[in-house]
């Protein structure tokens, strides 16, 4: 079974090769500005997802908030100043996520609108619970995509996985339907995603989740394993899991597709590090809610991954980028022992197999 039916989709890592000059610049020791900024407004969240890499373990109330690995939150007004700085630097896109839940921050809506005033492409990852009013529905029309972290196909699995009351599932589904309705009325091109992290608590509802997604205006149903899954558990049920996913892919149509990212993991869902050196962190930058810039989204929150502070002076990041100190820090990444997974794994493979060893004879087109 293939990861996807349509290779021209947002989850195909080969899209990075359209930025070949960025790869070459890093190898030449003169990196260009990062292609994308991963940005966290806050580390607070109103959910307590059992597999959250930032420690969301306790039951949470979706109308309130709880703290993650720290209680950091960027001060009011700061985030609105950043999009123009990023645009002038040469950044092409932003992924607004977490950390915590971005919609909890008072600047979230204004930040989205500030990005809309630039040429930066914006993507958002959210649990979607607070997107229950027209102001949110209208704002996200300025985005390239909005990915909703649902991770379930029924209210029971949702409550067990997300650690919130079961009725929160229906609230989020209604919110998505509202956004999809606005999308249709405005002929917006924003892509809506239903994200499903495979876990011991939710694996039986994969197909039902995909079916719901296909009915509420979703464009992409994305499945992948949660961080540090129970490999033995999944190995025992692999046939049942892939049977559900294959059945779900029968729901595909021109405006809806079931998509995986199997190329980023080993067959048993374990982390995949088929490269000798991590260089891909210099293609992106991760600005966290505690004011630090980290190596990448997978390592934020770890002191060893801190590069430089972006708050209160974001210009420091631009001065630091590509400096000897930056290269020295990247050169010491111990990804085998310190990284739980590698979202950038394919890009690191590209560095070695395409740009260094030229296994594709890339000039012979």
Secondary structure, DSSP 8 states (H G I E B T S, - for coil): --S-S-SSSTT-GGGGGGGHHHHHHHHTT---S-SEEEEESBSEES---TT-TT---S---TTS-EE-SS--B--TTHHHHHHHHHHHHT--EEEEE-SS-GGGSTTHHHHHHHHHTSS-EEEEEE--TT--SHHHHHHGGGSSEEEEE---SSHHHHHHHH-S-THHHHHHHHHHHHHHHHHHHHT---EEEEEEEE-TTTGGGHHHHHHHHHHTT-SEEEEEE-TT--HHHHHHTHHHHHHHHHHHHTT-BTTBEEEE-GGGB-TTS-B---SSS--GGGGEEEE-TTSEEES-TTTTT-GGGEEEE-SS-THHHHHHTTSHHHHHHHHT--HHHH-S--TTHHHHHHIIIIIIS-TT-TT--
